[in-house]
Amino acid sequence: MTASAQHLEHLHALIQSGRHPSKTAAVSELIAHHPKVRQGYKSMASALKNTLAAYRKHYGADPLPRPSLQRSAPLEGWSSEEKRRAADQELLCTNVRLAKQKHAQCDRNRIETKAFRQHARIENALEAYGQALVEQLALLQTTCPITASAPASSTRRLPPSWCTSVISISTS
C-alpha cells in the first residue's frame, strides 16, 4: 500500500522535527508506526524508496530547511520510548567500538607474543648448543689431553679419527 496523505503529513512532521539524522530514518519510524505503509512491497528498501518518492512528489525536493539538532537540549520533546531507543542505539555503537578496540589489541598482543616466543626459542637453542659444545670439549679434553707446558714436539698426538670416534661414542 502506498503512503496516504495522512501518512505523508506524519512523515513531514517527523522530518521537520529534527529528531532523525536523515529522511530515511524518519521513513523507517513511519513504517514502524504504520505497518500498512510497508504492505504490498517485497522488501523494506522498496517501501522506503517508494514512500520517499511519494513524499518528494507531494512536498517537493526539499520543502523547508530542517532545524538542526541543538546540543543544549537534544532530548527535549522526545518520549520516554524514543529516549530509550536512542540510549540503546548509543550503547550498541559504543559496544561495537569497544569490541573492535579489544580485537585490535588482542591482535597486537598475539603478534608481540609470537615474536617474543620465536626470539626465546632461538636463544634457548643457542644456549643448548653452546652447552653441548662445552660438554663435548670437556670430554675431548679428558680423552685427548693437551698440555700447554710441554713443548709441541713432545705432545703425543692421536690421529683425528680417534678423537671424532670418541666424540661420537659419547653423544650416543
JOHUHU-V868640 format. One record per residue. RES is the residue in one small letter. SS is DSSP state (H for helix, E for strand, - for the rest). D_FIRST is the distance of its C-alpha to the first C-alpha in Angstrom with 2 decimals. Layout:
res->(RES	RES)
ss->(SS	SS)
d_first->(D_FIRST	D_FIRST)
This chain:
res->(m	t	a	s	a	q	h	l	e	h	l	h	a	l	i	q	s	g	r	h	p	s	k	t	a	a	v	s	e	l	i	a	h	h	p	k	v	r	q	g	y	k	s	m	a	s	a	l	k	n	t	l	a	a	y	r	k	h	y	g	a	d	p	l	p	r	p	s	l	q	r	s	a	p	l	e	g	w	s	s	e	e	k	r	r	a	a	d	q	e	l	l	c	t	n	v	r	l	a	k	q	k	h	a	q	c	d	r	n	r	i	e	t	k	a	f	r	q	h	a	r	i	e	n	a	l	e	a	y	g	q	a	l	v	e	q	l	a	l	l	q	t	t	c	p	i	t	a	s	a	p	a	s	s	t	r	r	l	p	p	s	w	c	t	s	v	i	s	i	s	t	s)
ss->(-	-	-	-	H	H	H	H	H	H	H	H	H	H	H	H	H	-	-	-	-	-	H	H	H	H	H	H	H	H	H	H	H	-	H	H	H	-	-	-	-	-	-	H	H	H	H	H	H	H	H	H	H	H	H	H	H	H	H	-	-	-	-	-	-	-	-	-	-	-	-	-	-	-	-	-	-	-	-	H	H	H	H	H	H	H	H	H	H	H	H	H	H	H	H	H	H	H	H	H	H	H	H	H	H	H	H	H	H	H	H	H	H	H	H	H	H	H	H	H	H	H	H	H	H	H	H	H	H	H	H	H	H	H	H	H	H	H	H	H	H	H	H	-	-	-	-	-	-	-	-	-	-	-	-	-	-	-	-	H	H	H	H	H	H	H	H	H	H	H	H	-)
d_first->(0.00	3.75	6.52	8.51	12.24	13.15	11.19	12.85	16.11	15.98	15.45	18.33	20.45	19.96	20.97	23.86	25.14	26.49	25.77	23.80	25.57	22.72	19.42	17.91	19.38	17.96	14.36	15.22	16.46	13.49	11.29	14.33	14.49	10.91	9.65	6.42	5.52	6.71	5.33	5.37	7.62	11.31	12.62	12.55	14.16	11.57	8.96	12.01	12.99	10.05	9.79	13.58	13.68	11.81	14.22	17.15	16.49	16.43	19.28	21.15	22.20	23.92	24.10	26.65	28.66	27.54	30.32	31.91	32.20	35.61	37.73	39.70	36.97	33.90	32.67	33.25	30.44	28.73	28.14	30.07	27.01	26.23	29.92	30.03	27.13	28.89	32.16	30.77	29.39	32.79	34.63	32.65	33.43	37.04	37.39	36.14	38.53	41.41	40.76	40.95	44.18	45.63	44.89	46.50	49.53	49.87	49.91	52.59	54.65	54.43	55.74	58.52	59.54	59.65	61.86	64.13	64.51	65.39	67.97	69.41	69.72	71.64	73.86	74.58	75.41	77.79	79.41	79.94	81.30	83.70	84.84	85.51	87.53	89.59	90.31	91.34	93.56	95.17	95.82	97.19	99.43	100.90	101.47	102.51	104.10	104.63	107.17	107.25	110.89	112.43	113.03	110.65	113.44	114.31	110.77	110.36	107.55	105.67	103.93	100.23	99.26	100.77	98.65	95.43	96.30	96.86	93.50	91.70	93.49	92.62	88.88	88.60)
